[in-house]
Amino acid sequence: MAIKPVLREELQNSLHMLADYEHALAKLPKGSLIRKNVKGHAYYYLVFRDGAKVRFVYKGRLAPEEIQQHKEAQKQCATYRGNISRLKRQITFLRSTLRGKEEI
């Protein structure tokens, strides 16, 4: 029938999109930027997980532009993670559909 080739093509497209999103996610900065007040002054740290440990990397005083860039990168990172999750579910569904015994 004509549906299986369409499903195979959709599976290939989904796999390519997944690879693209993972590659773009790897380019974004890792971790979250947090602010700590020490003696009335604001200092920023980059917090990320390194295996089982949580690491704090001192960034110092940052310009508002840098803080905004990091917030935008975090939003983009969340969007990519959501898209990756959706694509993985879609790929699982397509593979199980293509593996079925009945002819589609």
Secondary structure, 3 states (H helix, E strand, C coil): CCHHHHHHHHHHHHHHHHHHHHHHHHHCCCCEEEEEEECCEEEEEEEEEECCEEEEEEEECCCHHHHHHHHHHHHHHHHHHHHHHHHHHHHHHHHHHHCCCCCC
